[in-house]
């Protein structure tokens, strides 16, 4: 079936179920950002392949809500689908639930596995909800199976902490709060990265994310992992047995939860409504932000050193790639964006402990760079010429850590003055955020304007977040910390890693983004300090040169030039030992002091 036929079939099922509307969010049962293709229901129904979106189908209309990162992409992919685009980042655009409350007066169908407990409760206050899965009986032909790749242990030498230590700390946090120290109690864990971190396991079930599709239930005297038995070989079984982790089938989680007693903890932002409804009414239910999420975000010293190791491998790969691009790529053959993606992957794959990319590389040539989450395919990509702008956003998953970097370079020809201005506005904001000093307790949204101040002065802004958290050989995007305009109450803490990636996007011309990963570290107290506050700053982890040909020097301060020169000296010092003589000469040229 094509998109129109799928929507028509869905409407027939809606009528049979007495529904006025049906909602298909871009979610899976684990609140994942990246999902196994088995759960890409929103994409299958709509034909829109962005990572974020929600489809609403009524008996006579259909809509897709998505944010500004995907407006251009959605406009192309929804063409001739009968689905109307709702631009949710626009100020005057109602949210999905606001629109439903105003326009649908009958019952609305949702699959409770695809809604968090918190979202389901919020919606239920405003509209009539009916829990029903209409996509499963509709999407039967060619639906991908749930992956069955093997899980594997992640050694404490990389993780920096044993499973025994993590379990003990989580139990102490959770069960000391149970009334009178009762032995009964449990925490339901459904986020895949939290399970992977807690149990020091990894897998290959989700592209770019080394996680295992599973659930877990932590109790005072045991921890149970709900996972397909086909994923566990003898080595994994021995590891799980050694760490006293019980194994049950993936689907058995609902029956197991139905048998719980005492206090049950869950994170209502991550646990899905179907799991919540399985908890017996007799249990005391406590909704709290996952302590695993909070602890996982604060990297220990072993994890941070691993990140530094991974950055050196990544920097060497990028140096080799840019040298090839400048000196060889255009010599004898036509080059496309897809070719650039494959070539960069080949250089990264040579790195020690490289496993896979941390997300699909964005190689946006000229106007394609203005599409924030542009995704070239082999059959639909631009031919790259030795002229104009290239935005390259990429990353790697290494056993040592996760990388994410964006560089924008000029491939040749005369550089427009506006391109230099745009690049320099971005770079100045990037440096301002990366060198910020702030008292402990500061939140990311309080620093966000530092990265935007110079482009704001020029009447320019961007719609995506300035910085996201990054996992340790886990998801490239993680919370709870971030740097963006939203009022996130999470303060930045020592050990947090965030990206620093302001950008400017001119439709049809170019996209410019500069991104490093930075981690929060203690800062020295100044002699003129008036309080006893603890001060923090950032250490830059990423190691790769900037394209200095794009800098408008007249806009740069002496302090910014000094930082740039010191950074380039550090890049050369850390990366050159990994390169051959010709590569090191190339890097020295790119890192030359201004």
N, C-alpha and C positions, 0 to 999 in steps of 0.2 A: 504494500500500500504506500502511496505517496502521502504527503502531509495532509492534504485536503481529505483524502479517504480515511486517514486515521482519525481525524477530528470528527468526521461524519459518523464513523463507527462508535466513537466514544459518546457522542450525543445519543445514539440509540440506546446504549447501556445506561446512560444517565436517565433517560425517560423511563426505562424499565425499573430503575431504582428510586424513582420519584425525586430526582435531584434537579435543582435549577442551575447549578454550577458545579464544576469540578476543578480542583486546584492541583497542579503538578509542579512542585518546587524542584529546583536543581540540587537536591539533597540525596544522601544515602542514609541508612539506619544508624550510621556512626558519626553523623555531623561532620563529614570529611569535606575538605576543600577539593581535593582530587579524589575521584571515585573510580572504582572498578567499572568497566564499561557495562556490566550487568545492571547497574543502577542508573545509567544515564537516561532516565525516562523523559525528563524535560527536553533533552536534545533530540531523542528519538521522535517524540510527538510533534515537535515544532520545526525541526530541521535547522535550528539555531545551535551552533556548536561552541558558543561561549561558555566559560566556566561558571558564570553566575547568572541566574535568571529564574523566573517563575512564570508558568503558563496558567492562565485562567480561561476555561472554556465554559461559556453559557450555552443555552439552547439555540442562540442565533448569532453569537459573536465569539471571537477569541482574541486574547491579548497576551503579550509578553512584556513583563517588567524586567529591565536590566539597567545597569548603571552606565555612566558616561564612558567607561573604558571600552564598551562594546557597541556604542551607538552606530558607528560606521559599519561594523561587521554585521550587526543585526539588520541594518537597512538593506544590506545586500542579500543576506541569507533568508530573510522573511519575504522577499519579493515573490508575489504570486501565490502566497501561502494562505491568504485571507486573515492572517494574524496581524493585529495592529501593535505597533511598538509603543510601550509606555516608558518614557524616559525618566526613570526614577530618581536620577540625580538632580533633575530640574526642580526648582523651588515650588513650582505650581503643580507638580505631579503628585496625585494622591498615592499613598502606599497601597499595597494589595488589599490589606484588610479595610482600609478606609474606603476604597472603591467598592468592595463587596458589601460593606455595611450600608452604603448609600444606594446601591444599584440592584442588589439581589435580596429578595424578601422571602424566598423559600429556603429549602435545605441545601447545604453546600457539602459536597463529598470530598474527603481527604483520606489519604493513607496514613494512619497514625505512626507507622514506622518511619515516615519521612518528615515528621514534625517533632521538634523538641518539646519537652514537657512545658516549658515556659511559653513557647509560641502557641501551642495548642490551647493553653489556659487563657492567654490573652485573646485569641480569636473567639473562643467559646463565649466570652463575655459580650461579644459584639454581634455575632452571627450564629445561625443554627448550623451546627456541624454534625456530620454523620460519618463515622469511621468505616471506610470501605476501600478496597484496592481494586480499581477498575483497569489499571494498566497491565497487571499480571495476566488476566485472561485475554487482553487485547494484544499484547506484545508476546506472541508465542513463536512466530517464525523468525529465525536468525537471532534470537536474543542471546547474547553471550552468557555463558555459565559463570557462576561464582568461581574465581580462580582457585586452583588447588596447588599452587607452588609450595615448596617446602619452607618451613620456618627454620631459622638457625640461631644459635646462641650468639650474643654480642659480648665479647670478653670484657671483663672489668678493667683490663689494661687500657681499653679504649673508652669505656663508660666512666671510669673513675670511681665507681662505687659498686659494691656487690648487691645482688638481689636481696640477700638476707638483710643487709643494712637498710635498703629502701623499704622493704616490707615492714620492718620493725618501726621505722620512723612514721610511716603512714598509719600503722595501727595505733601508735601512740597519739597521733594527732586526732584520729577518728574516735577510737573506742574509749578514750579517757573521758570523752564528753557524753558517753551513754549514761543513763541514769544509774547511779549507785554501782558503777563498774560492772554492769551485767555482762555475762559472757556471750549472750545472744546478740546478734547485730551483724550488719553487712554493709558494704559499699558496692554499688553497681558501677562498673566502668565500661563505657562503650566506645570512647574515642580511641582510634587505633594507635595514634602516636603515644597516648598515655599508657596503654597496655604495653607497647614495645619498650618504652622507657622504664616502666616499673619492673618488668620481668627480664630486662636485658635480652630481648629477642628481636630479631629482624626478619624480613621476608621480602617477597617480590610480587605481592598481590596487587599493588596499585602503582601505576606508572609514575616514576620519579620519586616515589615515597617508599622507603624500605620497611613497610609495615606488613602485618599479618591480619587478615580479616578474622575477627574474633570478638568475643566479649570476655569480661572477667568479673568475678565476684570475690571481693576481699572480705574475709571474716577473721575474728580474733585468733582462731586456731587453724585456719587453712586459707588457701587461695585457689580458686578454681578457674581454669581457662577453658572457654567454650570455643572449640575450633574443629574444623573438619579433620578427622583422624588421618586422612590421606596426606595431610601436610607434615606429619610427624614421622621421621625416620628413626632408626635406632639411636643415632647420636643425639637427636633432639629429645627423644624420650629419656635417655640417660640424664641429660641436662635438667629436664623438668623434674624428674624423680629426685635428683640430687638436691634440688631447691624446694622440694616438698610442694610442688604445684600439681594439683589434681587436673585431670583432663576429662572433659565431657564433650559430646558432639555440639556443633555450633547451634543447631536448632533447639537443643535441650535447655537453652537459657530461660525460656519462658516458664517451663515446668519447674525448673529449679528456683526461680524467683518466687513462684507461687507457693513454695514450701518454706520460705524464710520466716523467721520469727524475730521479735524484738525490734530494735531500731534499724531502719534502712536509710542509708545516706545515698544521695544521688545529686548530680549536677544537672539542674533543670535546663541549662543551656546546651547540654550535650547528650544526655540520655533521652531516648525517643519516647513518645507517648505510649506506644504499645508495651514497652518494658515497664513503664510506670503503672499502667493499668493491670499488669500481672502481679504487682505487689499486693499481698493480702491486706484487707481493710483493718485487720487486727494489729498490723505493724505501725509503729511510730515512724512517720516519714519526714526526713529532714533534707531540705533542698539547700545545698551549699556549693560555693565555687570549689571545684576540685582542688584539693591540696596537691595532687599530682601535677596538675597544670601549673600551679604556682612554683613548685620546687623544680620542675623540669626546665622552666624558663631561666633559672639562675644557674648558669654553667659553673661547674667546679673547675679546679685548676687543671686537671687532666683533660677535660673537654676543651678548655680554652687553648691549651698548648696544642691539642690535636687540630683545632681550627687554624692555628698559625701554621702548622705543618701543611695542612690542606691548601692554605692560601699560597704557600710557596710553590706547590705543585701546579696550582691553578695559574699562578702568574707566569710560570715557565711555559705552560701550554698556550696562554694568550700571547706571549711574546713571539713564540714560533708561528702562531697563526697570523698575527699582524705583519710579521716579516714576510711570510709567504704571500699575503695579500698585496703587500706593497711591491714586492720584487718579482713575483712569479705568476700570480693568478691570471693576469691579463695578457700573458705572452703569446699563447698559441691557441686558446680556446675560449668559447663563450662561457661565462660564469653566471649562475643564477643565485638567488637568495638560498635556495635549497642546497646548492653546492657549498655555499659558505657554512651552512649549518653542519653538513656532513664532514667538511674539512676540520672545523673546530672540534667536533666530536672525536675525530681521529687523533688530534693532538692531545686532547684531554685523556683519552684512553691509554696513552703511554705513561700517564702519571702513576706513581706508586700508590697502591690501595684505592685506585679509582674503581667505582662500581657502576655508576650510571649518571646521566644528567639529573640535575635537581628540578628541572622543569623543561618544557619544550623551548629551545632557543628561539629568541625573537631576532631575526635578521631583517630589519626594515630599511629598504633602500629608498631614498628620496621620500616621496609622499607616503609610502607605506610605513615609514617610521613615525608618522603622525597618528597611526592607529595604535593606541597604547598597548593593547594585548594582541597585536598582529600575529597571525600564524600562517606562515607560508607553507604550502604543500608542494610535493614534487611536481604535480600537474598544474598548479596554480600559484605561480610566483614570478617575481620580476627578474628580468635580466639585469645584471649589475655591470655598469660601465666604470672606467677609471676616472670618474668625475662625480661631483655631487656628494651628498651626505649619506652616511650609513650609521644606523643605530643598531648596536649589538648588545642584547641582554641575554645573559646565559649563566649557567652555574653547574656545579658538579657535586655528586654524592661520593665522598671518599669515606672509607672506614674511619678516618681521622676526624671528619667533620663535613659540614655542608657549606658550599659557596654560592654566591649570587652577586653578579657584577654587571654593570652596564657601562659601556664606553661608546661615545659618539665620535666618529672620525670623518675627515674630509678626504675623499678619494682622489681628487684632482680638479684642475681648472681654477678659475678665479673665484675666490670666496666672496659671496655677497656681504656687504657690511652688516645687514640685518642678521645674517647667520652668526657673525662674530659677536654682535651684541647679545643675541639670544644665548649663545654658548657661554658667554662670560657672566650673564645674569645667573644662569644655572650654576656655573662653577662657584661663583661668589657665595650663593646660598648654600651650596653643598659644603664649602669650607666653613661657613659660619656655623652650621649645625654640627659638623664633625669636630669643631674646636670649642664648643660651648662649655662653660663652667656653670654649675647650677647646684643649689642646696639639695640635700637629700629630702625626698618627698615631692620633688618636681615630677609632673606628669608629661607624657609625650606631647599632648595637645598644647602645653605651655611653651614648648620649644618649636612648634611647627612653623610659626611665623618667621623664625630665624632663617629658614631655608627659602622663604618666599619673599622676603622684604625687598630685594632688589628688583625682581620682576614685577612686584606690586607697584613699585615706584614708576615703572614703565607701562602700567596698565595691563599687565599680563598675569595669568594664573594658570593652574592646572587642576584637574578634577580627581586625580587619584591620591592615595595616601602618600605621605612623604617617607614613611618608614614602617616596616613590619618586623615582628620578631622572627628569628630564624632558629630552627632546631639543630640538634647535634646528631648528624647522620640520621636525620628524620625529616619532617616536613620543612620545605624552604620557607613556608609561611606558618608562624605559630604565634600564639598569644601567651599571656594576656596583654603584654606591653605593645605599644606601637607609637608612632609619631604621625598624627593627622589632626584634622580640625575637630573630629568628634570628641566629646567630653568623656574620655576613658578614665575612670578613677584610679587605674593602676599606676603607681609611681614607678619611675625607673630605678632599678636596684643594681648593685654591683653584681656582675656576671650576666646581666641581660645583654643580648645581642640584638641590634636593630639595623635595618638598612637605612641609608642616607641617600635618597634618590629623587631630588626635585627634577622637573622637566618643563620644556616648552614645546608645544605641538602646533604646527601651522599646516592646516589641511591642504593636501596636494603639493606641499613644498618639502617639509622635513619634520622630523621629530628629533629633539635633543634631550637626552637624559644622562645624568652622571650618577653612578651608584657605587658606593662602598658599603661593606659591612663594618659596623663599629660596635665596640663593647664598652659597657659602663665600668669605670675604674675610679678609685679615690683620687681626688685632686688636692694639691697642696693648699693650705689656708693662706690667704694673702695677709701681708703685714697690716693692711688697713681694714681688715675685717672688723665688723661691729658686733657680731654675734658669735655664739659658739656652735653654729650649725656645721654639720658635716657636709663638705663640698665634694661634688662628683664631676667627672668629665668623661671624655671618650678616648679610647685607644682605637686607632684605625687598623683593622685586620687585613683588608684587601690590599693586594700588592700588584698594581698594574699602572703603567704610565697613562697620562692624559695627552690628548692631541693639542699641543701648545700652539699649532698653527692657527687654531680657531679662536685664540684668546685675543680680545681687544685690550691691549696693554694699558691704555689710558684709563680704563675703568678699574684696574687692579690697584690695591694699596700695597705699600711696602711690606706690611705684615702678611698679606695674602701671598705675595711673591715669595717671601721667606718661607712660609709654610709649604708652598708648592715645591720649592727647591729642596727643602729638607725631606719631603715625602719622596720625591724622585730619587734622592740619594739613598734613602732606605730601600726603595724598590730595587735599585741596582745592587745594593749590598746583599739583599736576601735572595735575589733571583739569579744573578750572574753565575754563582757557583754551580747551578744546575744546567747551564747552557754550554754549547760548544763555543769555540773562539769567535766564529762569524756571528752567531746569535748574540753573544755578549757585546760585540762591537755595535750591533744594531741597537741593543737595549741602551748602551751608553749614549748613543746619539739621541735616542728618544728621551732619555732622562737628563739631558744636558741642562745645566742651570740657566735660568732666565736672567 
